[in-house]
Amino acid sequence: VEYEKGFDFYSHEPLFWLKMAFVGVFGAASLFNTTIIIQRAIAKRNGKLDPMGEKLASRMIQICNAELVAITTIPLTATFMARGVGYSQDFPWQAEAALAALVFAGLSFKYVKEALTFEDSPIALDSSSE
């Protein structure tokens, strides 16, 4: 009984490369939150930490939700992939791999750049509590 299909099978499976793209989305999306957390830790250590604004909190929640969607789709695509759904010997696997790599590289650049240039909205202090 053979339990392993090997790279030959998976390299010609478009869903394998889609799964790799979802892994890339998950990994790249985490770069925004990670970069922001590191920046805030450095600011706190230097005594310059401002309270988190609604805009930043909302963006971090959006990214966490996107990560949850990506991480839940990975087992689904893996299930279909293992059953050979969409298998094709005709399409070059290098093109599929390049697409998955481009997704990861592009999103990584996007999220790190966004984190480094993100401008949070100022916190409005409630004057009625004075």
Secondary structure, 3 states (H helix, E strand, C coil): CCCCCHHHHHHCCHHHHHHHHHHHHHHHHHHHHHHHHHHHHHHHHCCCCCCCCHHHHHHHHHHHHHHHHHHHHHHHHHHHHHCCCCCCCCCCHHHHHHHHHHHHHHHHHHHHHHHHHCCCCCCCCCHHHC
